[in-house]
Amino acid sequence: MNALALKKFVEVNQKLASECAHLLSQCNKWEKECSLYDHDREALMDFANEADGSRVGGGGER
């Protein structure tokens, strides 16, 4: 491998490493976003279950 080919190889690998780091950063961002969404979804489901439970047990008593 001559010097020019080696230089091109290094440049391409550096570009790929940079793109990989960017994708990893994006992946971490989306994992955090999904975790927050999942937490909110679970909280809403718990709230709905509690609301259903209070309607069933306490609706007709006066």
SERO-4910 file (N, C-alpha, C, O; in steps of 0.05 Angstrom, whole numbers):
BEGIN
 pado doro    nc1    nc2    nc3   cac1   cac2   cac3    cc1    cc2    cc3    oc1    oc2    oc3
  Met    A     17    -23      0      0      0      0     18     25      0     35     28     17
  Asn    A     14     42    -19     30     66    -21     20     87     -2     -1     84     11
  Ala    A     35    109      1     28    130     20      2    143     14    -13    150     32
  Leu    A     -5    147    -11    -30    160    -19    -54    143    -11    -74    153     -1
  Ala    A    -52    117    -17    -73     99    -10    -77     97     20    -99     95     30
  Leu    A    -54     97     35    -55     96     64    -69    121     75    -85    119     93
  Lys    A    -62    144     64    -74    169     72   -104    169     68   -120    176     85
  Lys    A   -113    159     44   -141    157     38   -155    138     57   -177    144     66
  Phe    A   -142    116     63   -153     96     81   -158    108    109   -179    104    121
  Val    A   -138    123    119   -140    136    145   -163    156    145   -178    158    164
  Glu    A   -165    172    124   -186    193    122   -213    180    123   -231    189    136
  Val    A   -217    158    107   -243    145    107   -249    133    134   -272    135    143
  Asn    A   -230    121    147   -234    109    173   -241    131    194   -258    126    211
  Gln    A   -228    154    192   -234    176    211   -263    186    206   -277    192    225
  Lys    A   -271    188    181   -298    196    175   -318    176    186   -339    183    197
  Leu    A   -313    150    182   -331    129    192   -332    130    222   -354    126    234
  Ala    A   -310    134    235   -309    136    265   -326    160    274   -340    158    294
  Ser    A   -324    182    260   -339    206    267   -369    201    264   -385    208    281
  Glu    A   -377    188    242   -405    182    237   -415    162    258   -438    164    267
  Cys    A   -399    143    265   -406    123    286   -411    137    313   -430    131    326
  Ala    A   -393    155    320   -397    170    345   -423    186    344   -437    188    365
  His    A   -429    199    322   -453    214    319   -478    196    322   -497    203    336
  Leu    A   -477    173    309   -500    154    311   -503    143    340   -525    140    349
  Leu    A   -481    139    353   -482    130    381   -495    151    399   -511    145    416
  Ser    A   -487    176    394   -499    199    409   -529    200    404   -545    204    422
  Gln    A   -537    197    379   -566    198    372   -580    174    385   -602    178    395
  Cys    A   -568    151    385   -580    127    397   -584    132    427   -605    126    438
  Asn    A   -564    143    441   -567    149    469   -589    169    474   -604    166    494
  Lys    A   -591    189    457   -613    209    460   -640    195    457   -658    201    473
  Trp    A   -643    178    437   -669    165    433   -675    145    454   -699    141    462
  Glu    A   -655    131    465   -660    113    487   -670    128    512   -689    118    525
  Lys    A   -659    151    517   -668    168    539   -697    177    534   -714    176    552
  Glu    A   -702    186    510   -729    195    503   -750    172    505   -772    177    516
  Cys    A   -742    149    496   -760    125    499   -765    118    528   -787    111    536
  Ser    A   -745    120    544   -747    114    573   -767    134    586   -783    126    602
  Leu    A   -764    159    579   -782    180    590   -811    174    581   -830    176    597
  Tyr    A   -814    167    556   -841    161    545   -853    137    559   -876    138    567
  Asp    A   -837    116    563   -846     92    576   -854     98    605   -875     88    614
  His    A   -839    115    619   -846    122    646   -872    138    647   -889    132    664
  Asp    A   -876    156    629   -901    172    627   -924    153    621   -946    156    632
  Arg    A   -920    135    602   -942    116    595   -950     99    619   -974     95    623
  Glu    A   -931     89    634   -937     73    657   -952     89    678   -971     80    690
  Ala    A   -944    114    682   -957    132    701   -986    137    693  -1004    137    709
  Leu    A   -991    141    667  -1018    145    657  -1035    120    660  -1059    122    667
  Met    A  -1023     97    655  -1038     72    659  -1045     67    688  -1067     59    694
  Asp    A  -1026     73    706  -1032     71    735  -1054     90    743  -1072     83    758
  Phe    A  -1053    115    733  -1073    134    739  -1101    125    729  -1121    127    744
  Ala    A  -1102    114    705  -1127    104    694  -1138     81    710  -1162     79    715
  Asn    A  -1120     63    718  -1128     40    734  -1139     49    761  -1159     38    771
  Glu    A  -1126     69    774  -1136     79    799  -1163     93    796  -1180     90    813
  Ala    A  -1166    108    774  -1192    121    769  -1214    101    764  -1236    104    774
  Asp    A  -1208     80    749  -1228     58    745  -1235     45    772  -1258     39    777
  Gly    A  -1215     40    788  -1220     27    814  -1237     44    832  -1254     34    847
  Ser    A  -1233     70    832  -1248     88    850  -1277     91    839  -1295     95    855
  Arg    A  -1281     89    813  -1308     90    802  -1324     66    809  -1348     68    815
  Val    A  -1311     42    808  -1325     17    813  -1333     15    842  -1355      7    849
  Gly    A  -1315     23    860  -1319     19    889  -1335     41    902  -1348     36    922
  Gly    A  -1335     65    892  -1348     87    907  -1369    103    891  -1375    125    899
  Gly    A  -1380     91    870  -1398    106    854  -1426    111    865  -1435    134    862
  Gly    A  -1439     92    877  -1467     95    884  -1473    100    913  -1497     98    921
  Glu    A  -1454    104    930  -1459    107    958  -1465    136    965  -1449    154    959
  Arg    A  -1488    141    979  -1495    168    987  -1509    167   1014  -1517    188   1024
***
